[in-house]
Amino acid sequence: MMLRSANAACVVIANRIGGSVPGFARIATEATYNRALTLLRLGRTAEAKRALEPFAAGRFGSYRKEEAQKLIDALCLAFRR
């Protein structure tokens, strides 16, 4: 339960700070990807899929593109059953 609460807190923080913190832009892409992973861990799969889609579509170039697509594919397979 504690880990779940910590993950939820991380998502809230990532949502709030966005681009408003000086120097955050440097790590914003990785933070955005990590937010998607945290949403997965929380079981918020629809939100996680939406957060992964820009990576899979190449919005960030090749950065995490393949990983994001694999996660989306796995989500789609898991919820087809």
C-alpha positions in Angstrom: 0.0 0.0 0.0 2.8 2.4 0.8 4.4 1.9 -2.6 1.1 2.5 -4.3 0.7 5.8 -2.4 4.2 6.8 -3.3 3.6 6.1 -7.0 0.4 8.0 -6.9 2.2 11.0 -5.3 4.8 10.8 -8.0 2.1 11.1 -10.7 0.6 14.1 -8.9 4.0 15.8 -8.6 4.8 15.2 -12.3 1.4 16.6 -13.3 1.9 19.7 -11.3 5.5 20.7 -12.1 5.3 20.1 -15.8 7.4 22.8 -17.4 7.1 25.3 -14.5 10.3 24.3 -12.8 13.5 25.9 -14.1 15.8 23.3 -15.6 12.9 20.8 -15.8 12.8 20.9 -19.6 16.1 19.0 -19.6 14.6 16.0 -18.0 11.0 16.5 -19.0 11.0 13.8 -21.6 12.3 11.1 -19.3 10.0 12.3 -16.5 7.0 12.0 -18.9 8.0 8.5 -19.8 8.5 7.6 -16.1 5.1 9.0 -15.4 3.6 6.6 -17.9 5.4 3.7 -16.3 4.1 4.8 -12.9 0.5 4.9 -14.2 1.0 1.3 -15.4 2.2 0.3 -11.9 -0.9 1.9 -10.4 -3.2 0.0 -12.8 -4.3 3.2 -14.5 -3.8 1.5 -17.9 -6.0 3.8 -20.1 -4.0 6.8 -18.8 -0.7 5.0 -19.2 -1.6 4.1 -22.8 -2.4 7.7 -23.6 0.9 8.8 -22.0 2.9 6.2 -24.0 1.3 7.0 -27.4 3.3 10.1 -28.2 6.5 8.1 -27.6 5.3 5.2 -29.8 4.3 7.7 -32.5 7.8 9.2 -32.5 6.9 12.6 -31.1 10.2 12.4 -29.1 12.1 11.0 -32.1 13.4 7.5 -31.5 13.6 8.1 -27.7 11.8 5.3 -26.0 9.8 4.7 -29.2 10.3 0.9 -29.3 9.8 0.4 -25.6 6.6 2.4 -25.6 5.2 0.5 -28.6 5.9 -2.8 -26.9 4.1 -1.7 -23.7 1.1 -0.5 -25.7 1.1 -3.8 -27.6 1.2 -5.8 -24.3 -1.6 -3.7 -22.9 -3.8 -4.3 -25.9 -3.1 -8.1 -25.7 -3.8 -8.2 -22.0 -7.2 -6.5 -22.3 -8.4 -8.4 -25.4 -8.9 -11.5 -23.2 
